[in-house]
Amino acid sequence: MTVAEGGDLLIGSLADHGVDRLFSVSGGPVNSAYMATRGGDVRLLHVRHESAAGFMADATARLTAVPGVALVTLGPGVTNMVTPALSAQMAGVPMLVVGGQAPTDTVDRGAAMSVDGVPIMAPVTDWSARVPQVSRIPEYVDRAWRHMWAGQPGPVFLEIPVDVLSAPVPRPSRRAVATVRRPALAAGDLDEVAKALAAACRPVLIAGDGVRWASAGPLLTAAATHHALPYALARMARGIDESHELCFGPAYEPCNPALVQALAECDLVLLVGHTFDFDLRYGDTTAAAATVVQVHEDAAQLGRNRRADIALGADAASFLAALAQLTPATPDRQWTGAIIAAWHDHRATVGHEARTYRPGIHPVDLVERVTAALPPETTYVTSHGNIDFWADAHLRPTDTTRYLRAGQSGALGAEIPFGVAASLVRPGEPVVVFVGDGGFGYHCLELETAARYGATPVVVIADDEKWGAIALPQQRLYGDEVAMDLPRRDWAALVRAIGGHGESVTDRAEIGPAIGRAVKSGLPAVVHVPVASVESHYMRLA
């Protein structure tokens, strides 16, 4: 009998669930798992910081629909994972964090670096547990998968003491694993929906994360077209045919006045795979008399913040497929047209103001010039900060997996790790990261990770020489700002020093050509652009 270790059970179990890569920062207590990756089924990628490993795992899950995995050492390795786990939890992203631990018989005796990771990670994950013995590693990985996909997806944490991970076991063989099924509609579930749709004159459809995880984008556009329903896209549903004649932009009230108008005037809301959250003002600004149909695979989300008149605990795909089979609705086409026109008018107005803005380069002008230089199959990344608030409303991704944004956590620092992970998943395709001069400082050295592994993200730094998302509201609210300045640094030289391509651009006409050179360099790249410090509509209205 060939002898293996617990690390082989861990890596084999991950491979059984479709994982082909894991992100880590070198740590001795998890060496057994490192050694197990030599078999080739799962690729080990060492990054520069555990938080970056977590963000890369998050991005990998969003891009592939296979949960991402981060493997970290004990103590500080685990605590560095709190923010990316929180970000994944708030965004509803399935991600597994595996943390090391001291030997079982020393866990509560003050062992070096040892801290009980299970209660630390419990508030920021959907399930947090310690594996008690080596033979149970596959069982715990299977349980982790079920927890990640139960209801709304989310992150989980497994702690494995070093003596458990390195214990000898018979060498495992590949095994089949159970598929987690999503809740489907029951017979008769759409009867009330059909009645509400038939009675509606001003219906709107809002799609959220559940549509993305169900891979239901084509079903959404088919249902919207069948019923002539104007639709807006929230969070990970962004990218579902945003050029469609019925799409009226992002489902974020602070950056979309057409959405504000639509929700105030509508008589029916179809809320699919989403809730009335902050971006929808918790339902407070939606017409009081409007009928709300909410569809969510997590029953706990039904009726959250505002009562749903018709609440369906089902996955988005089964609902949208059934919706497209109902008798076509007869909405007020004049009202629908006005809503859609309002979005396009707003977008055009902001674009014109940005292109004619002087002095300096307006953030939207930067975004438009960058996107104009790139092909449709480009993947875009933002996370938070002033450039994100501008870019988010004006990017038009062509697929749900071609736009990555940290989401409700507002976590600065996710941008570059997201970009590195996206480039690793999609080698040879353009990946462009928008980040401010503040956010760039969090994980800029992950561009060295990119150079080491052949990833080629292009990072566009919108540099307003300050923490703009905070400084601008300070100026508006207090007439002054405090400790907000960030002197301009030569970020292009930094990335060249760590194996990448770097350029600084001050002429707006040179932005497009610089992006072209960065993409063609075949290296991780920075295009550093000084921009005007202009407060976004999002910040003024949020």
C-alpha positions as CSV (number, residue, x, y, z in Angstrom):
1,M,0.0,0.0,0.0
2,T,1.4,3.4,-1.0
3,V,1.4,5.8,1.9
4,A,0.3,9.4,1.5
5,E,-0.5,12.3,3.9
6,G,-3.5,14.4,4.9
7,G,-2.3,17.0,2.4
8,D,-2.9,14.4,-0.4
9,L,-6.4,13.9,0.9
10,L,-7.0,17.7,0.9
11,I,-5.6,18.3,-2.6
12,G,-7.3,15.2,-4.0
13,S,-10.7,16.3,-2.5
14,L,-10.3,19.8,-4.0
15,A,-9.6,18.3,-7.4
16,D,-12.6,16.0,-7.0
17,H,-14.7,19.2,-6.7
18,G,-13.2,20.7,-9.9
19,V,-10.6,23.0,-8.3
20,D,-7.5,23.4,-10.5
21,R,-5.6,26.1,-8.6
22,L,-5.1,27.4,-5.1
23,F,-3.5,30.6,-3.8
24,S,-1.2,30.8,-0.8
25,V,1.6,32.5,1.0
26,S,4.4,30.2,2.1
27,G,3.7,28.6,5.5
28,G,5.4,25.6,7.1
29,P,2.3,24.1,8.8
30,V,0.6,23.5,5.4
31,N,3.7,21.9,3.7
32,S,2.0,18.6,3.4
33,A,-0.6,20.2,1.1
34,Y,2.1,22.0,-0.9
35,M,3.9,18.7,-1.5
36,A,0.6,17.2,-2.7
37,T,0.3,19.7,-5.5
38,R,3.3,18.1,-7.2
39,G,0.8,15.6,-8.7
40,G,-0.4,18.3,-11.1
41,D,-4.1,18.2,-10.7
42,V,-4.1,21.4,-8.6
43,R,-1.7,24.3,-9.3
44,L,-0.1,26.1,-6.4
45,L,0.4,29.8,-6.8
46,H,2.3,31.7,-4.1
47,V,1.4,35.4,-3.8
48,R,2.8,38.2,-1.7
49,H,0.1,38.6,1.0
50,E,-2.7,36.4,2.3
51,S,-5.4,39.0,1.7
52,A,-4.4,39.0,-2.0
53,A,-4.6,35.2,-2.0
54,G,-8.2,35.5,-0.7
55,F,-9.1,38.1,-3.3
56,M,-7.7,36.0,-6.0
57,A,-9.7,33.0,-4.8
58,D,-12.8,35.2,-4.8
59,A,-12.2,36.4,-8.4
60,T,-11.5,32.8,-9.6
61,A,-14.9,31.7,-8.3
62,R,-16.7,34.6,-10.0
63,L,-15.0,33.8,-13.3
64,T,-15.3,30.0,-13.3
65,A,-18.3,29.3,-11.1
66,V,-16.0,26.8,-9.2
67,P,-15.3,28.0,-5.6
68,G,-11.9,29.6,-5.3
69,V,-9.5,28.3,-2.6
70,A,-6.9,30.1,-0.5
71,L,-4.5,28.0,1.7
72,V,-2.8,30.0,4.5
73,T,-0.6,29.3,7.5
74,L,-1.8,29.6,11.1
75,G,-2.1,32.8,13.2
76,P,-1.4,35.9,11.2
77,G,-2.0,33.9,8.0
78,V,-5.6,33.3,9.1
79,T,-6.2,36.8,10.5
80,N,-5.1,38.3,7.2
81,M,-7.9,36.4,5.5
82,V,-10.7,38.2,7.5
83,T,-11.2,41.1,5.0
84,P,-11.3,39.0,1.8
85,A,-13.7,36.5,3.5
86,L,-15.9,39.4,4.6
87,S,-15.9,40.7,1.1
88,A,-16.8,37.3,-0.4
89,Q,-19.6,36.9,2.2
90,M,-21.1,40.3,1.5
91,A,-20.9,39.7,-2.2
92,G,-22.2,36.2,-2.0
93,V,-19.2,34.4,-3.5
94,P,-18.4,30.7,-2.8
95,M,-14.8,30.5,-1.5
96,L,-12.9,28.1,0.7
97,V,-10.2,29.3,3.1
98,V,-8.0,26.5,4.6
99,G,-6.0,27.6,7.5
100,G,-3.1,25.9,9.3
101,Q,-2.9,25.2,13.0
102,A,-0.4,24.1,15.6
103,P,-0.3,20.4,16.6
104,T,-3.6,19.3,18.2
105,D,-2.0,18.6,21.6
106,T,-0.6,22.2,21.7
107,V,-3.5,24.3,20.4
108,D,-4.4,25.8,23.8
109,R,-0.9,25.8,25.3
110,G,0.5,29.0,23.8
111,A,2.1,27.4,20.7
112,A,4.0,29.8,18.5
113,M,1.7,31.8,16.2
114,S,-1.3,29.7,17.3
115,V,-4.7,31.3,17.6
116,D,-8.1,29.6,17.4
117,G,-9.0,30.5,13.8
118,V,-12.5,29.0,13.9
119,P,-14.2,31.7,16.1
120,I,-12.2,34.4,14.3
121,M,-13.5,33.4,10.9
122,A,-17.0,32.4,12.0
123,P,-18.6,35.9,11.6
124,V,-17.2,36.4,8.1
125,T,-18.0,33.0,6.7
126,D,-21.1,30.8,6.3
127,W,-19.4,27.9,8.1
128,S,-16.2,27.6,10.1
129,A,-14.8,24.4,11.5
130,R,-11.7,22.4,12.5
131,V,-11.0,19.1,10.9
132,P,-10.5,16.6,13.9
133,Q,-8.7,13.7,12.2
134,V,-7.0,13.0,8.9
135,S,-9.4,10.4,7.7
136,R,-12.2,13.0,7.8
137,I,-10.6,15.6,5.5
138,P,-12.6,14.5,2.5
139,E,-15.8,14.6,4.5
140,Y,-15.1,18.1,5.7
141,V,-14.3,19.3,2.2
142,D,-17.6,17.9,1.0
143,R,-19.4,19.6,3.9
144,A,-17.7,22.8,3.0
145,W,-18.9,22.6,-0.6
146,R,-22.5,22.1,0.6
147,H,-22.3,25.1,2.9
148,M,-20.8,27.3,0.2
149,W,-23.7,26.6,-2.1
150,A,-26.5,26.5,0.5
151,G,-29.0,29.3,-0.2
152,Q,-27.0,32.4,-1.1
153,P,-23.4,31.3,-1.9
154,G,-20.7,32.4,0.5
155,P,-17.2,31.6,1.9
156,V,-16.3,28.9,4.4
157,F,-13.3,28.2,6.6
158,L,-11.6,24.9,7.5
159,E,-8.8,24.8,10.1
160,I,-6.4,21.8,9.9
161,P,-3.8,21.2,12.6
162,V,-0.4,20.3,11.2
163,D,-0.4,16.8,12.8
164,V,-3.8,16.1,11.1
165,L,-2.6,17.5,7.7
166,S,0.7,15.5,7.8
167,A,-0.6,12.3,9.2
168,P,0.0,9.2,7.1
169,V,-3.0,7.7,5.2
170,P,-3.4,5.2,2.3
171,R,-3.0,7.1,-1.0
172,P,-6.4,8.3,-2.1
173,S,-8.0,7.6,-5.5
174,R,-10.2,10.1,-7.4
175,R,-13.9,9.9,-6.4
176,A,-17.2,11.3,-7.7
177,V,-18.8,14.0,-5.6
178,A,-22.5,14.9,-5.2
179,T,-23.8,17.9,-7.2
180,V,-25.5,20.6,-5.2
181,R,-28.9,21.1,-6.8
182,R,-30.7,24.5,-6.8
183,P,-34.3,24.8,-5.7
184,A,-36.6,24.7,-8.7
185,L,-40.2,26.1,-9.2
186,A,-43.1,24.0,-8.2
187,A,-46.2,23.5,-10.3
188,G,-48.5,26.5,-9.9
189,D,-45.8,28.8,-8.6
190,L,-46.3,31.3,-11.5
191,D,-50.1,31.5,-11.4
192,E,-50.0,34.7,-9.2
193,V,-47.1,36.1,-11.2
194,A,-49.1,35.7,-14.4
195,K,-52.0,37.6,-12.9
196,A,-49.7,40.4,-11.6
197,L,-47.9,40.7,-15.0
198,A,-51.2,40.8,-16.9
199,A,-52.4,43.7,-14.7
200,A,-49.2,45.7,-14.8
201,C,-48.8,48.8,-17.0
202,R,-45.4,49.9,-15.7
203,P,-43.4,46.8,-14.8
204,V,-39.6,46.7,-14.2
205,L,-37.3,43.7,-13.8
206,I,-34.2,43.9,-11.6
207,A,-31.6,41.1,-11.9
208,G,-29.0,40.3,-9.3
209,D,-26.4,37.8,-8.3
210,G,-28.7,34.8,-8.4
211,V,-29.0,35.3,-12.2
212,R,-25.3,35.1,-12.6
213,W,-24.8,32.0,-10.5
214,A,-27.6,30.3,-12.4
215,S,-25.9,31.2,-15.7
216,A,-29.3,32.6,-16.6
217,G,-28.3,35.7,-18.6
218,P,-29.8,34.5,-21.9
219,L,-33.0,33.4,-20.1
220,L,-33.3,36.9,-18.6
221,T,-33.0,38.7,-22.0
222,A,-35.5,36.2,-23.5
223,A,-38.0,36.8,-20.8
224,A,-37.5,40.6,-20.9
225,T,-38.0,40.6,-24.7
226,H,-41.0,38.3,-24.5
227,H,-42.8,40.7,-22.1
228,A,-41.2,44.0,-23.2
229,L,-39.9,44.5,-19.7
230,P,-37.3,47.2,-19.0
231,Y,-34.5,45.7,-16.9
232,A,-31.7,47.0,-14.7
233,L,-28.7,44.9,-13.5
234,A,-27.3,44.7,-10.0
235,R,-23.9,43.5,-8.9
236,M,-22.8,40.3,-10.6
237,A,-25.6,40.4,-13.1
238,R,-23.8,43.3,-14.7
239,G,-22.8,42.4,-18.2
240,I,-26.1,40.7,-19.2
241,D,-26.5,42.3,-22.6
242,E,-26.2,45.9,-21.5
243,S,-26.6,47.1,-25.1
244,H,-30.0,45.5,-25.3
245,E,-32.8,48.0,-26.1
246,L,-34.6,47.1,-22.9
247,C,-31.7,47.5,-20.5
248,F,-31.7,50.8,-18.6
249,G,-28.4,50.5,-16.8
250,P,-27.0,49.5,-13.3
251,A,-29.5,48.8,-10.5
252,Y,-27.9,51.4,-8.3
253,E,-30.1,54.4,-7.5
254,P,-27.2,56.8,-6.6
255,C,-25.7,56.6,-10.1
256,N,-28.9,55.9,-12.2
257,P,-31.6,58.6,-12.2
258,A,-33.6,56.5,-14.6
259,L,-33.8,53.7,-12.0
260,V,-35.0,56.2,-9.4
261,Q,-37.8,57.3,-11.7
262,A,-38.7,53.7,-12.7
263,L,-39.0,52.5,-9.1
264,A,-41.0,55.6,-8.0
265,E,-43.5,55.2,-10.8
266,C,-43.7,51.4,-11.4
267,D,-46.7,49.2,-10.5
268,L,-44.8,45.9,-10.6
269,V,-41.3,45.0,-9.6
270,L,-39.8,41.6,-10.6
271,L,-36.8,41.2,-8.3
272,V,-34.8,38.2,-9.5
273,G,-31.9,36.8,-7.5
274,H,-31.6,40.0,-5.5
275,T,-32.9,41.9,-2.5
276,F,-33.9,45.5,-1.7
277,D,-30.5,46.5,-0.5
278,F,-28.7,49.7,0.0
279,D,-28.4,50.3,-3.8
280,L,-32.2,50.1,-4.1
281,R,-32.7,52.2,-0.9
282,Y,-34.0,49.2,0.9
283,G,-37.2,49.4,-1.1
284,D,-38.1,52.8,0.6
285,T,-38.2,54.7,-2.7
286,T,-40.1,52.1,-4.6
287,A,-43.8,53.0,-5.2
288,A,-45.8,52.0,-2.1
289,A,-48.6,50.6,-4.3
290,A,-46.3,48.5,-6.5
291,T,-46.6,44.7,-6.4
292,V,-43.3,43.1,-5.6
293,V,-42.4,39.7,-7.0
294,Q,-39.2,38.4,-5.4
295,V,-37.4,35.3,-6.5
296,H,-34.4,34.1,-4.5
297,E,-32.8,30.7,-3.9
298,D,-32.1,31.6,-0.3
299,A,-35.5,31.8,1.5
300,A,-34.0,34.0,4.2
301,Q,-33.6,36.8,1.6
302,L,-37.3,36.8,0.6
303,G,-39.0,39.9,1.9
304,R,-35.8,41.4,3.3
305,N,-36.2,45.1,3.9
306,R,-39.5,45.3,2.0
307,R,-42.3,42.8,1.9
308,A,-42.6,40.7,-1.2
309,D,-46.3,40.3,-2.3
310,I,-45.2,37.1,-4.2
311,A,-42.2,35.4,-2.8
312,L,-40.7,32.4,-4.6
313,G,-37.8,30.4,-3.1
314,A,-36.4,29.2,-6.4
315,D,-33.3,29.6,-8.6
316,A,-33.3,32.4,-11.2
317,A,-33.0,30.0,-14.2
318,S,-36.1,28.0,-13.6
319,F,-38.1,31.2,-12.9
320,L,-37.0,33.1,-16.0
321,A,-37.5,30.1,-18.2
322,A,-41.1,29.7,-16.9
323,L,-41.6,33.5,-17.1
324,A,-40.9,33.5,-20.9
325,Q,-43.7,30.9,-21.4
326,L,-46.4,33.1,-19.9
327,T,-48.8,35.2,-22.0
328,P,-46.9,38.3,-23.1
329,A,-47.5,41.4,-20.9
330,T,-48.8,44.6,-22.3
331,P,-46.8,47.4,-20.6
332,D,-47.2,51.1,-21.4
333,R,-44.6,51.3,-24.2
334,Q,-44.5,55.1,-23.9
335,W,-43.6,54.9,-20.2
336,T,-41.0,52.1,-20.9
337,G,-39.4,54.1,-23.6
338,A,-39.2,57.2,-21.4
339,I,-37.4,55.2,-18.7
340,I,-34.8,53.7,-21.1
341,A,-34.3,57.1,-22.8
342,A,-33.7,58.7,-19.4
343,W,-30.8,56.3,-18.8
344,H,-29.2,56.9,-22.2
345,D,-29.7,60.7,-21.9
346,H,-28.0,60.7,-18.5
347,R,-25.1,58.6,-19.7
348,A,-24.7,60.9,-22.7
349,T,-24.8,64.0,-20.6
350,V,-22.1,62.8,-18.2
351,G,-20.0,61.6,-21.1
352,H,-20.2,65.0,-22.8
353,E,-19.4,66.8,-19.6
354,A,-16.4,64.5,-19.0
355,R,-15.0,65.0,-22.6
356,T,-15.2,68.8,-22.4
357,Y,-14.0,69.0,-18.8
358,R,-11.1,71.4,-18.2
359,P,-8.5,71.6,-16.7
360,G,-7.3,68.0,-16.3
361,I,-8.6,64.7,-17.4
362,H,-12.1,63.8,-16.1
363,P,-12.3,60.2,-14.7
364,V,-15.1,59.3,-17.2
365,D,-13.1,60.6,-20.1
366,L,-10.3,58.3,-18.9
367,V,-12.7,55.3,-18.7
368,E,-14.1,56.0,-22.2
369,R,-10.7,56.4,-23.8
370,V,-9.4,53.2,-22.2
371,T,-12.5,51.1,-23.2
372,A,-12.5,52.5,-26.8
373,A,-9.0,51.1,-27.2
374,L,-9.9,47.5,-26.2
375,P,-11.9,44.6,-27.8
376,P,-15.3,43.4,-26.5
377,E,-13.7,40.4,-24.8
378,T,-11.9,42.5,-22.3
379,T,-12.4,41.8,-18.6
380,Y,-12.7,44.9,-16.4
381,V,-12.0,45.2,-12.7
382,T,-12.8,48.0,-10.2
383,S,-13.4,47.8,-6.5
384,H,-13.9,51.0,-4.6
385,G,-12.9,54.6,-4.4
386,N,-13.7,57.6,-6.6
387,I,-12.5,56.1,-9.9
388,D,-14.7,53.0,-9.2
389,F,-17.7,55.2,-8.6
390,W,-17.3,56.9,-11.9
391,A,-16.3,53.7,-13.9
392,D,-19.0,51.5,-12.5
393,A,-21.8,53.5,-14.1
394,H,-20.1,53.9,-17.4
395,L,-18.5,50.5,-18.1
396,R,-20.6,48.3,-20.4
397,P,-19.3,44.8,-19.9
398,T,-20.3,42.2,-22.5
399,D,-20.7,39.2,-20.0
400,T,-21.3,38.7,-16.3
401,T,-17.8,37.3,-16.0
402,R,-16.2,40.3,-17.7
403,Y,-16.7,42.7,-14.9
404,L,-15.3,42.1,-11.4
405,R,-16.1,44.5,-8.5
406,A,-15.6,43.7,-4.8
407,G,-19.2,44.8,-4.0
408,Q,-20.9,45.8,-0.8
409,S,-17.8,45.4,1.4
410,G,-16.3,48.4,-0.3
411,A,-12.9,46.7,0.1
412,L,-10.0,48.7,-1.3
413,G,-7.2,46.4,-2.3
414,A,-9.2,43.8,-4.2
415,E,-8.5,45.4,-7.6
416,I,-5.0,44.1,-8.5
417,P,-5.5,40.6,-7.0
418,F,-8.8,40.4,-9.0
419,G,-6.9,41.4,-12.1
420,V,-4.1,38.9,-11.6
421,A,-6.5,36.1,-11.1
422,A,-8.6,37.1,-14.1
423,S,-5.5,37.1,-16.3
424,L,-4.5,33.6,-15.0
425,V,-8.0,32.3,-15.8
426,R,-8.0,34.0,-19.2
427,P,-4.4,34.0,-20.6
428,G,-4.0,35.9,-23.7
429,E,-7.1,38.0,-23.2
430,P,-7.0,41.7,-22.1
431,V,-7.7,42.3,-18.4
432,V,-7.9,46.0,-17.4
433,V,-8.0,47.2,-13.8
434,F,-9.1,50.7,-12.8
435,V,-7.7,51.8,-9.5
436,G,-6.9,55.1,-7.8
437,D,-3.6,56.1,-6.4
438,G,-4.8,55.2,-2.9
439,G,-6.1,51.7,-3.8
440,F,-3.0,50.9,-5.9
441,G,-0.8,51.0,-2.8
442,Y,-2.6,48.0,-1.1
443,H,-1.4,45.2,-3.3
444,C,0.7,46.7,-6.0
445,L,3.4,44.1,-5.4
446,E,1.1,41.4,-6.7
447,L,2.1,42.6,-10.1
448,E,5.4,40.8,-9.3
449,T,3.3,37.7,-8.7
450,A,1.7,38.3,-12.1
451,A,5.2,38.6,-13.7
452,R,6.3,35.3,-12.0
453,Y,3.3,33.4,-13.3
454,G,2.9,35.0,-16.7
455,A,-0.3,37.0,-15.9
456,T,-0.7,40.2,-17.9
457,P,-3.2,42.5,-16.3
458,V,-3.1,46.2,-17.3
459,V,-3.6,48.5,-14.3
460,V,-4.8,52.0,-15.1
461,I,-4.0,54.3,-12.2
462,A,-6.3,57.3,-12.0
463,D,-4.1,59.6,-9.9
464,D,-5.8,62.6,-8.3
465,E,-3.0,62.8,-5.7
466,K,-5.4,62.2,-2.7
467,W,-7.8,59.9,-1.1
468,G,-10.4,61.4,-3.4
469,A,-13.5,59.4,-2.2
470,I,-13.0,60.9,1.3
471,A,-11.4,64.2,0.5
472,L,-14.1,65.4,-1.9
473,P,-17.0,64.8,0.5
474,Q,-14.9,66.5,3.3
475,Q,-14.6,69.5,1.1
476,R,-18.4,69.6,0.3
477,L,-19.5,69.0,3.9
478,Y,-16.8,70.8,5.9
479,G,-15.2,73.2,3.4
480,D,-11.8,71.6,4.1
481,E,-9.9,68.3,4.0
482,V,-7.6,66.7,6.5
483,A,-4.5,64.5,5.8
484,M,-5.9,63.5,2.4
485,D,-2.9,64.2,0.2
486,L,-1.0,61.5,-1.6
487,P,2.0,62.9,-3.5
488,R,2.5,61.6,-7.0
489,R,5.0,58.8,-7.2
490,D,6.6,57.1,-10.2
491,W,4.4,54.0,-10.2
492,A,5.4,53.2,-13.8
493,A,9.1,52.8,-12.7
494,L,8.0,50.6,-9.8
495,V,6.3,48.1,-12.0
496,R,9.2,48.1,-14.4
497,A,11.5,47.3,-11.5
498,I,9.4,44.2,-10.6
499,G,9.3,42.7,-14.1
500,G,6.4,44.6,-15.8
501,H,5.7,47.4,-18.4
502,G,5.1,50.9,-17.1
503,E,4.1,54.2,-18.7
504,S,2.9,57.6,-17.4
505,V,0.5,59.6,-19.6
506,T,-0.5,63.2,-19.2
507,D,-2.0,63.9,-22.7
508,R,-5.5,62.5,-23.0
509,A,-4.9,61.8,-26.7
510,E,-2.1,59.3,-25.7
511,I,-4.3,57.2,-23.3
512,G,-5.6,54.9,-26.0
513,P,-2.1,54.3,-27.6
514,A,-0.6,53.7,-24.2
515,I,-3.2,51.1,-23.4
516,G,-2.5,49.4,-26.8
517,R,1.3,49.3,-26.0
518,A,0.6,47.9,-22.5
519,V,-1.6,45.1,-23.9
520,K,0.9,44.2,-26.6
521,S,3.8,44.2,-24.1
522,G,2.8,40.7,-22.9
523,L,3.7,41.8,-19.3
524,P,1.8,43.0,-16.3
525,A,1.5,46.7,-16.9
526,V,0.7,50.0,-15.4
527,V,-0.6,53.0,-17.3
528,H,-0.4,55.9,-14.8
529,V,-2.7,58.9,-15.6
530,P,-3.1,62.1,-13.6
531,V,-6.8,62.9,-13.4
532,A,-8.9,65.7,-12.1
533,S,-10.3,65.3,-8.6
534,V,-14.1,65.3,-9.3
535,E,-16.7,64.0,-6.9
536,S,-18.9,61.3,-8.5
537,H,-22.7,61.4,-8.6
538,Y,-22.6,58.2,-6.5
539,M,-20.8,59.9,-3.6
540,R,-23.1,63.0,-3.8
541,L,-26.2,60.9,-3.6
542,A,-25.2,57.8,-1.6
